[in-house]
Amino acid sequence: MIDVDEFLTSFRGKPNSRRQAIIDKAFLKFDKEGNGIIDVADLKGSFNCSKHPKVISGELSQDMVFTYFLKNFNDFNGSGKITRKEWNDFYSAVSYSVDYDDNFVLLLKTNWNLE
């Protein structure tokens, strides 16, 4: 038996080295203690929810959108911590849905204000 993460990784593959480098750069920006864990409080200041369509329509608050965003990292219990594996798994899935390396790199640079 294999778990869902193993299945998806085998199906879609891992991001290539260019994509993984920008995934790593974004993670390291927020891993303040260098322990392989991001405190979501460090993300909140950089994650701009104000342009989300449901925030604009008034359907959701920015805090609600941020909470839903965290669930992508399996923070279902609200621990407020994202491990490197969770980060890589999420961005591996995102990577699979973006056709061109340049677009993927731009996406992460834009989302996380990377140089």
PLY file of the C-alpha trace (Angstrom):
ply
format ascii 1.0
element vertex 115
property float x
property float y
property float z
element edge 114
property int vertex1
property int vertex2
end_header
0.00 0.00 0.00
1.04 3.60 -0.60
-0.48 6.76 0.81
-2.07 9.48 -1.29
1.02 11.73 -1.21
3.24 8.93 -2.51
0.74 8.15 -5.25
0.45 11.75 -6.39
4.23 12.24 -6.36
4.72 9.13 -8.46
1.98 10.26 -10.85
3.04 13.87 -11.36
6.71 13.62 -10.45
8.77 16.06 -8.45
9.37 19.64 -9.57
12.48 20.09 -11.69
15.56 21.72 -10.15
14.61 25.27 -11.22
11.14 24.98 -9.70
12.45 23.30 -6.56
15.00 26.09 -6.12
12.26 28.77 -6.00
10.12 26.58 -3.72
13.13 26.30 -1.39
13.85 30.03 -1.58
10.29 30.86 -0.57
10.37 28.37 2.31
13.69 29.64 3.62
12.39 33.21 3.61
9.90 32.22 6.31
11.85 29.56 8.21
13.17 32.17 10.63
14.68 29.69 13.10
16.18 27.42 10.44
14.45 24.39 11.95
12.47 23.29 8.89
9.19 24.69 10.22
7.38 27.88 9.27
5.25 29.64 11.83
2.15 30.81 9.96
2.30 34.13 11.78
5.37 34.84 9.63
3.35 34.11 6.48
0.35 36.18 7.38
2.12 39.49 6.89
3.22 38.46 3.39
0.07 36.74 2.18
-2.26 39.36 0.76
-5.86 38.13 0.78
-7.44 41.46 -0.10
-7.65 40.70 -3.83
-9.27 37.31 -3.37
-12.62 37.32 -5.23
-14.58 36.21 -2.15
-13.02 38.96 -0.05
-13.86 41.54 -2.71
-17.46 40.29 -2.87
-17.74 40.37 0.92
-18.47 36.64 1.10
-15.34 35.91 3.19
-13.05 37.92 5.42
-9.31 38.08 4.81
-8.77 35.96 7.94
-11.11 33.29 6.60
-9.30 33.17 3.25
-5.98 32.88 5.07
-7.35 30.02 7.20
-8.55 28.19 4.08
-5.16 28.78 2.47
-3.45 27.13 5.44
-5.56 24.01 5.00
-3.68 23.44 1.74
-0.68 22.67 3.93
-2.65 20.18 6.03
-2.92 22.60 8.95
-6.32 21.14 9.70
-5.79 21.23 13.45
-4.75 24.88 13.39
-1.27 24.19 14.78
0.06 27.23 12.98
3.12 25.34 11.74
4.06 24.25 8.24
6.81 21.69 7.79
9.15 21.67 4.83
7.49 18.47 3.59
4.04 20.08 3.72
5.37 23.13 1.87
7.05 20.98 -0.79
3.99 18.76 -1.22
1.74 21.78 -1.72
4.02 23.49 -4.22
4.68 20.21 -6.01
0.93 20.03 -6.67
0.86 23.68 -7.75
3.86 23.06 -10.00
2.04 20.26 -11.77
-0.72 22.68 -12.77
1.63 25.32 -14.25
2.94 24.49 -17.71
6.01 26.70 -17.99
8.92 27.09 -15.58
9.02 30.85 -16.08
5.35 31.13 -15.07
5.86 28.99 -11.98
8.89 31.00 -10.88
7.01 34.26 -11.45
4.05 32.93 -9.47
6.18 32.24 -6.40
8.20 35.43 -6.75
5.01 37.46 -6.93
3.14 35.63 -4.17
5.98 35.77 -1.68
7.81 38.96 -2.75
10.99 37.16 -3.74
13.84 38.64 -5.73
0 1
1 2
2 3
3 4
4 5
5 6
6 7
7 8
8 9
9 10
10 11
11 12
12 13
13 14
14 15
15 16
16 17
17 18
18 19
19 20
20 21
21 22
22 23
23 24
24 25
25 26
26 27
27 28
28 29
29 30
30 31
31 32
32 33
33 34
34 35
35 36
36 37
37 38
38 39
39 40
40 41
41 42
42 43
43 44
44 45
45 46
46 47
47 48
48 49
49 50
50 51
51 52
52 53
53 54
54 55
55 56
56 57
57 58
58 59
59 60
60 61
61 62
62 63
63 64
64 65
65 66
66 67
67 68
68 69
69 70
70 71
71 72
72 73
73 74
74 75
75 76
76 77
77 78
78 79
79 80
80 81
81 82
82 83
83 84
84 85
85 86
86 87
87 88
88 89
89 90
90 91
91 92
92 93
93 94
94 95
95 96
96 97
97 98
98 99
99 100
100 101
101 102
102 103
103 104
104 105
105 106
106 107
107 108
108 109
109 110
110 111
111 112
112 113
113 114
